[in-house]
Amino acid sequence: MQPLSEIAYAKINLALHVRGRRADGYHDLETIFAFVDQGDLLTALPSASLSLNISGPFGDGLSVTDNLVLDAAELLKAHCGIVEGAELSLQKMLPVASGIGGGSADAAAALRLLNRLWECGLDLRDLAVLSASLGADVPACVYSGTMIGTGTGTDLKRIDDQLLTGMPILLANPLEAVSTAEVFGGWSGDDDGPLGEETTLDAAKAGKNGLEQSAIALCPEIQEVLAGLKMDQKPLLARMSGSGATCFALYENTHERDAAHKALQQIRPQWWYMAAQMR
């Protein structure tokens, strides 16, 4: 049997407004989730037990026993009463702790993949509801489509924005891991206010990432990445994603994106890049 596969699509936050700190230690947010057409790759084969193998440029040091992919698999097994297992292989193409949903996207891909392998018959909404206990970004990553997230990010409203689909995007990361907890811990405490009611891109342009300054304080190179993305071209939008350190820029056409990519690679060849399109 050929293995089944799922892409764990990279997540970006076109805008992220922090509205307040909750009593449970989490934060209330308003964010625009969007997804890139590339990411990690997860494959599965039938097996009597659950196992995970990790490879790829960012696979070193990741646990194959204490991993959100296996947590997602165990969650689906219990929910659907599955007795068999799966031989899972994760090709890790996205940097870890980088603000683009790597672990969350992997868990979401595991749910979609094993739902098919085990013929559970759940739809995306079922999987998204089930996944909320795995992390705030996982439900959005299950859908891997443009949407508004509120609450802790798990209350989702789908957006059908054809203008965004296929738009060229460049992601850049200085390969500095940034702790989400530390970034939120350094948040100013000021309410960033609600997102606007404009179309997706206009609302994003009018918005901000309320965690950007906290992340820059921990990783000053983020400021250099943002400046680099704007250096030779004039992107439609350039911003840090999530809690960093990955930043992105959206361009009107692939020529502008590729020119920006080439210029940045020449001055910062040690950074990580992904030239892609929006889903």
FENVENBEL-V819236 format. One line per field, one symbol per residue. ss: DSSP state (a for helix, b for strand, c for the rest). psi: psi as a letter, one per 30 degrees, with the letter a starting at -180 (. if undefined). Layout:
BEGIN
ss->???
psi->???
END
This chain:
BEGIN
ss->cccbbbbbbbbbbbbbbbbbbcccccbbbbbbbbbbbbbbbbbbbbbccbbbbbbccccccccccccaaaaaaaaaaaaaccccbbbbbbbccccccccccaaaaaaaaaaaaaaaaccccccaaaaaaaaaaacccaaaaaacccbbbbbcccbbbbcccccccccbbbbbbccccccaaaaaaccccccccccccccaaaaaaaccbccaaaaaaaccaaaaaaaaacccccccbbbbccccccbbbbbccaaaaaaaaaaaaaaccccbbbbbbbc
psi->kkkllkkikkkljekjkkflklfgflkklkljklklglalkklklklflklkkkalfgfkfkkgeikfeeeeeeeeeeefhkflakjkkjjjfkklhggggdeeeeeeeeeeefeeeghfgkleeeeeeefefflefeeefeehlklkkabgffjkjkkjjfeekfkkkkkkkghjkkkeeeeefgkffkkfllllglleeeeeefaljffeeeeeeeiffeeeeeeefgdflilekklkkbglgkllkklflfeeeeeeeeeeeefifflkljjalk.
END
